[in-house]
C-alpha cells in the first residue's frame, strides 16, 4: 500500500515495506521504522520513528491533515483519498479490521448513539494501538468482540444501525 502526500510544495510517496515485526515505511526510498503508534481520533497522538518518540497533534479536514509536531505546524495534503485509506473494505454499517489483532478497550456499548469520529474501541495490532472511530452517526447495533479477544484480518468488529429520521427529529 502507498500513500501520496504533499506538504510545503513537495510531494512524497510513503510505502509500507513490512508490517512485522515492526512497521517499516519508505518515504521517497528512505526507510523508517515506526513503532509505538497511539493514534487518537482528535487531539494528541504519539509515534516513535527510528527510535525517537514524538508527540503529535493532528486535525483532519477532508484530504488535508494539519500536523503540529515539535513546535511547527504542517499542512499535509493526501493526494489519494484519505477516506478510502482509512475505511477500506468497510460498508457504512460494518467496521472491519484491516489486520489481525486484539481488542484492548471498548469505549461504547450496544444501543449507544455515536457521532462520526467517536472512539468505539482500541485495538492492538503489530505492537501498535489504534483507536477505531465511528465512520458516521448512528447507533451501536453490535460489538462483536470483548476486551482481550483476538480477531483476524477482515473481521467485523462493530456493526452500526442507522439512526431513523424520526429519532433525529427529537
C-alpha positions in Angstrom: 0.0 0.0 0.0 1.2 3.5 -0.7 0.1 7.0 0.2 0.8 10.1 -1.8 1.3 13.2 0.3 2.4 16.8 -0.3 3.5 19.5 2.1 5.4 22.7 1.8 5.3 22.5 -2.0 6.9 19.0 -2.2 5.3 15.6 -3.0 6.1 12.4 -1.1 5.2 8.8 -1.7 5.0 6.7 1.5 5.1 2.9 1.0 4.6 0.2 3.6 7.5 -2.2 3.2 6.9 -4.5 6.2 4.3 -4.8 8.9 6.0 -7.4 11.1 7.8 -7.5 13.5 7.8 -3.6 13.1 6.2 -1.3 10.7 8.8 -0.2 8.1 7.9 2.6 5.7 9.8 4.1 2.9 9.4 7.8 2.4 10.8 8.6 -1.1 13.0 5.5 -0.8 14.4 6.3 2.7 13.2 3.7 5.1 12.0 4.4 8.7 11.0 2.1 11.5 7.7 3.2 13.0 6.8 1.8 16.5 4.7 2.9 19.5 1.9 4.5 17.5 -1.0 5.6 19.6 -3.5 7.4 17.3 -6.4 9.4 18.8 -9.2 10.5 16.6 -8.9 14.0 17.9 -6.1 15.6 19.8 -2.7 14.4 21.0 -1.2 11.2 19.5 2.3 9.7 19.9 4.6 7.9 17.5 8.2 6.7 17.6 10.2 6.9 14.4 13.6 5.3 14.2 13.7 5.2 18.0 12.8 8.9 18.6 9.4 9.5 20.3 7.2 12.4 19.1 4.0 13.9 20.4 1.8 14.9 17.6 -1.4 16.9 17.4 -3.5 16.2 14.2 -6.7 17.5 12.8 -8.2 16.1 9.6 -10.2 18.3 7.2 -11.2 16.4 4.1 -7.9 15.3 2.4 -5.9 17.8 4.5 -4.2 16.8 7.7 -2.9 19.6 10.0 0.0 18.2 12.0 1.6 20.0 14.9 5.0 18.4 15.8 8.0 19.8 17.7 6.5 23.4 17.7 5.8 23.5 14.0 2.5 23.2 12.1 2.4 21.4 8.8 -0.5 21.3 6.3 -0.3 17.8 4.6 -2.4 17.1 1.6 -3.3 13.5 1.0 -3.4 13.1 -2.8 -5.2 9.8 -2.8 -8.5 9.6 -1.0 -7.9 9.7 2.8 -11.4 8.4 3.4 -10.7 5.4 1.2 -7.4 4.6 3.0 -9.0 4.9 6.4 -12.1 2.9 5.7 -11.0 0.4 3.1 -13.3 -2.7 2.9 -15.9 -1.1 5.1 -19.6 -0.8 4.4 -21.5 2.0 6.1 -22.9 -0.4 8.6 -20.0 -2.6 9.5 -16.5 -1.7 10.7 -14.0 -4.3 9.6 -10.4 -4.9 10.9 -7.7 -4.1 8.4 -5.3 -6.5 10.1 -5.4 -9.2 12.8 -5.2 -8.0 16.4 -6.6 -7.9 19.9 -9.3 -5.7 21.5 -7.6 -3.6 24.2 -10.5 -1.4 25.3 -14.2 -0.9 24.4 -15.3 2.8 24.6 -19.0 2.4 23.9 -21.9 -0.1 24.4 -24.6 -1.7 22.3 -27.5 0.6 21.8 -25.4 3.7 22.4 -25.7 6.7 19.9 -22.3 7.6 18.4 -21.3 10.5 16.2 -18.8 10.5 13.3 -15.3 10.3 14.8 -16.3 9.0 18.2 -14.0 6.3 19.7 -15.6 2.9 19.5 -12.7 0.6 20.6 -8.9 0.5 20.9 -7.2 -2.4 19.2 -3.6 -3.6 19.2 -2.1 -4.9 16.1 1.6 -5.3 15.2 2.6 -3.7 18.5 0.6 -0.6 17.7 -2.6 0.6 19.5 -5.2 2.2 17.2 -8.5 3.7 18.1 -11.3 2.6 15.9 -13.7 5.5 15.3 -17.3 5.7 14.1 -17.3 6.4 10.3 -20.7 8.0 10.6 -23.5 8.9 13.0 -25.6 6.0 14.2 -26.4 3.6 17.0 -24.2 0.6 18.0 -26.1 -2.4 16.9 -23.5 -5.0 18.0 -19.9 -5.1 19.4 -18.6 -8.4 18.0 -15.6 -8.8 20.4 -14.9 -8.3 24.1 -11.8 -6.9 25.7 -8.7 -9.1 25.2 -10.4 -11.1 22.4 -8.3 -11.7 19.3 -9.6 -11.3 15.8 -8.5 -12.0 12.2 -8.0 -9.5 9.3 -11.3 -8.6 7.6 -13.4 -9.5 10.7 -16.4 -7.3 11.6 -15.6 -5.5 14.8 -18.6 -3.3 15.3 -22.0 -3.1 13.5 -23.9 0.2 13.3 -27.6 0.7 12.7 -28.7 3.9 11.0 -30.5 6.5 13.2 -34.1 6.7 11.9 -35.3 10.1 10.7 -37.9 10.0 13.5 -35.2 9.8 16.2 -33.1 12.5 14.6 -36.0 15.0 14.8 -36.4 14.5 18.6 
